[in-house]
Every structure is written in C-alpha cells, then in structure tokens.
Amino acid sequence: MTEAGSTVPRRQLGRQTKALRVAAGYTAEIAADELGWSRHKIWRIETGRVAPTKSDVIALSQLYHADEQTSDLLVTLAGEAKAKNWWHAYGDALPSWFVPFMDLESTASDMRSYDAELVPGLLQTPDYCFAICRASTNDSTEDIEKRVALRMRRQDLLTREEPSAPHVSMILNEAVLRRAVGDRRAMRKQLEHVIECTDLPNVDVRVFPFSMGQHAAMASSFVILEFPDRQDPGVVYLESYIGGLYLDRAKDLTRYNFVMRDLECRALDRLQSRDFIQAAVKEM
C-alpha cells in the first residue's frame, strides 16, 4: 500500500536520500538508530512508499551532511510528494489503487501499451466508456457518469502543452475493433475517434490482426511507462477488477520490453493500421 500524493517525487526523493546515506557511509540500521527511527521508516522513504515530512528530510540532510542545494532540493521534492493532484477531486470515482497510475501517467514522457479487449482509456469516447462501466459494475448511473467524466478529463494529457504531451504508442488486438461495445452507432463513433486520435503527432496506434497468430502478450494487457529523468526506472502497469500491479524491477521491465518488441515487430504499421480500422468502421 502506498501513501496518497505524488508517486514520482517520492521515488526521486527516495533514490537521492539512499544515495546520500551510502555516500555518508551509513547503513540503514545505523541511520535509523541515529535519528531514533525504525529501520522500516528508512526503507519506506528510500523506496518511495511514503512521502516524508519536511522535518524528516531536514533531519536526513543533516545526518548525511548534504550541502544546502541538495537539502533544498529534497525539501522541494517532499512538498511535491505531499501535493494533491486534480484527480483527487473525483473522490470515490477513482479507486485508491489507480491513484499511483494517474500520477505516473501524468509525469511519463513515453507510454507503450498492448490492449487485448478494450480501446485504451485515453482514446475512449463517453458512450463507449459508459457502456464498459455499465457492463463491469453495478454502480449507480450517477457514479458511472463521474467515472466517465474522470476518464474524459484524463485525455487532456494527449494535447497538453506544458509539460509536453507524452509520446503514446498503443497496439490493439484485432478483438478490440471487432467486439461491439454499446450499440452499433456508439462503436462506429468510437472507432472513428481512434482514427482521429492518430492525427495527433504524439499518438501512434497500431493493430495486431488475428492473422498473426500467437504472440508474446497473450497472457494480459499492460502499459509500460517511462519518464523524462532516465534515472527514474520505468514502470509496468497491470490491471484487474480488484486492483493494479506496479512492476519496476529490472528483470520485470526487461521481460515486458521483450514482449512489446515482439508485438511492435509483427503489428501492422501506422498506415496499414489506420486502413484496417477504417475498414472495421465500414463493417459496423
């Protein structure tokens, strides 16, 4: 379980405090003893599980003999880590396990994904999104409308100017195009919207047709997120009905990058994919 607030600054702060500790020659146990903290608290800060207070950061900086510039940077990161983002205003419409993904998505510079069943949330139309939520939950119409509004607001990410919009590369299984969600009009409108989104310079949508047979991603859909600071490790996100799984170990990233390369090598190219989707629209 992670603390609410901004995930990326927490991770950056954790990496930097760990580097300072190592450079100062302290083990986590000794640092905890010196500060009167538990070893677990040091671990939670260094792994980005918790956002430390300003006083915690100052205490760490003093113990590790950080210079004034570094200390100020850590205090700034601590403040950013505690900050609430716009999506917190949606309350119960946003599951707690999805909050870290919203933060990662908002700060990513590159996102690559494979979707086996559904149009990705960043490309969904309101009608398509509503139909999905209605089919997968027993929530009230009012609650579903809040979730739809949240998803539509997320899509501002694709056209934002500051910071620059991320580059988004999506591979869609052919089933995404063939499975009717909502009525025929809603599905046709959804596919047309996907085509429109491919006009954005930072959006790349490709189709993986049935004719390609088996592939490395048959186990699940996934998203790989990468960040402007290349020292900040990428994250693989997997989602189920009851929660999200965040993977950032090197071996996990290596595995999913291998899977993504397999899909990228065999999927239709951008123009072929656009033609494929247009053909699917005509069949609606």
N, C-alpha and C positions, 0 to 999 in steps of 0.2 A: 504494500500500500504506500503510495506517495502522497506527500502533502500537497494541498491545493496551492496554486500560484504558478509562476512561470518555470517550466522544466529546464529550458536551455540555460538560462543564467545560473540555475542551481548546479547544473553539470559543469559549466565552465568554472564556477567558484570552487566546486569540489576538486577538480583537476589542479587548480592553482594552489589551493591550500595543501593538498597532498605533496605537490612538488616542493613547496616551501618547507614542509615538515621533513621531507627526505633530505633536502639541501642543508637543513639545520642539524641533521644527524639524530633526529628523534624517531623512535618507534611510536606507533600509535598508542601503545600502552603507557610509555613514559610521558607522552604529551598529555594524555588523559589524566594521569596522576598529577602532573604539574598544574593543571587547570582545575583539578577537583571534579572532573567529568568522568563519565563512564566511557569505556572503550567503544561501546556501541554508538555513543553520540559522535565520536570522531569518525567512525565508519559511515554513519548516516550522512554526515556533512560531506565527506570525501567522495561518496558515491552519488551525491545529488538526491538522496532520498528525502532530505529535509532542507528547508531554507533557514539558515542560521540568522539570529538576530544581529543587529549592528554591534552590540556589546560582545557577542560571541566572536565576530570577525575581528574586532579590535584586539580581543584577548589572544586570538591565534596569531595575529600580525606581530604583537609584542613578543610573544613567546618565541616565534621563529625569526625575530629580528628583521622583519620585512621593512624595506625602505618606504618613505612617505608616499611615493607614487603608487607603489604596489598596494599599500594599505588602503589608499583612497579608492583604487580600482575595486578591491574586494568589498568595500563598504557600498560602492555603487551597485555592484552585482547583487549584493544581499538585498538592497532595496528593490531592484528589478525582479528578483526571485519572489518577493512577497506581493508584488503587484497583481491585481486582478485584471483580467482582460475582458473585452466586450461580451464574450460568450457566457460569462458567469451571470449576466442579467437574465438568461433564459431559464435559470433555475432547474426545476425537475425535468425540463425538456431535454437537458443534456446529462446523460448518465455520467456518474463520477469517474468511471473507468475510461471514458472517452475524453475527459479533460486534458490529460497529458498529450493525446494525439493532436488536439486542437492547437496546443501550444507548439508542438513540434512542426505541425503543418504550417503555422503562421510564420515560422522562422526558417523554414527549409529553403534552400536555393535550388534544389533539384528533387523531383519526386518521380519514381518509376513504379508502375503498378501493373498487376495482372488481375483481371476480374473474370471469373468463371460464369457468373449468373446474372449480375446486375450492372447497369450503367453506373459508373462511379458517381459518388455524391456530388462532386464538383461539376458534373455535367448534367445532372438530373433536372427535369422540368418539375414545376409544382405538382401537376397531375400525376406524373409518374411516381414522384416521391410519396404523395398521399396514398396512392394505391399500394405501394410497398409497405408503408407503415400500417395501413388498414389490414393487410393480409398477415402481418407478422406479430401484431399486438392486439390486445383487447382494450386499448386506451380509448378514452373519450374522443369525440371529434375535435373538441377544443384542444386537448393535449396533442393530438396529431398535427393540428394546424400550427401549433407552436414549434413542433419538430420540423415541419416543412419550412417555416419562416427562418429557423436557425440554419437549415441547410442552404437555403437561398442566400442568406447573408454570407455564409462561408464562401460562396462563389465569387465574391468581390476580390478574393485572393488572386484570381486569374488575370485581373485587369488593373491591379493596384500599381501605382507609380512609385510610392515611397514606403518601404524599400521596394526595390524592383520585384515584379512578379516572378515567382519561381518558374523554372522550366519543368513542364509536366509531360511525361511520356507514359501513355496508357496503352496496354494491349488488352483487347477484348476478345474473349472466346466467342465464336460464332453464335453460341447459345444465347448470349446477351442480346443479340439482334433478333433472334427467332422467337424467344419467349415473350408472348404478349402480356404486357403489364397494363392493367386498366383496359379501356375499350380500344378499338382499332384507331380511333381518332387520336387518343392520347399517346398511343405507341408511335403512330406516324409522326406526331409532333415532337416526340422525344428523339427519334432518330434524326429528324431534320435539325433539331437543336445540336446534336452531336456533330453533324456536318458543319453547322455554323461555327461551332467552337474550334474546329480545325483551321479556321481562318486566322485565329489568334497566332502570332508568331512564336509564342512560348508553349503552345499546346500541340502535342503530337499524338494522334490516335491511330492505332494500327489494329487490324483484325487477324485473329488466328483461326483460320477456317477448319471445319471438321475434316476436310480432305487431307490435312497434315497428319492426321492420326494421333498416336500417343505423343506425350511431351512431358517435360520435367516438372511441370507445375500442376499436374493432375490432382495433387493432394489438397490444394487450397488456393484461395485468392490471397494476395499480400500487397503491401506497399513498402518500398524502400525509400527512406528519406535521407538526404544528405544536406549539409549545412555550409554556409559561407566560410566559417572557420574550419579549415581542414583538419585541425587538431581535435575538433569535436567529432567523435565517432558517429558514423551513420546509425540509423535505427531501422529495423524491420518491424512492421506492424501487422499483426494478425488479429482478426475479429471473429467473435462468435456471438450467440444470442445473450450470453451472460457476462461477457467481458472482453477486454482487449489484452493482447500479449505483446510486450515490447522486448525485442531482442537486440542487444548491442554488443554481444561477444564477437570477437574477431572470426571465430570459426562459423558462427551463425551467419554473419554478413557474407563471408566467403561462399557459403552454401547457397544463399539466396541470390547472390550476384551471378553464380554459375547458372542457376535456374533462369534468371532473367536473360542472360546471354543466349541461352538455348531458345527462348521464345523470340528474342529480337532477331536471331539469325533465320528463323523459319516463318515468322509472321509476314503477311503481305506488307509491301511498302506503303508509304503515306498515300500516294495517288491511287494505288490499287485498292487500298482500304476505303478511301472515300468513294470510289466507284462501287465497291461491294455494299457499302451502307446505303448508297443511293438506290441500288437495285433492290435492297431489302425494303426501302420505303415504298417503292412501286408495287411490291408484293402485298403491302398492307391493305 
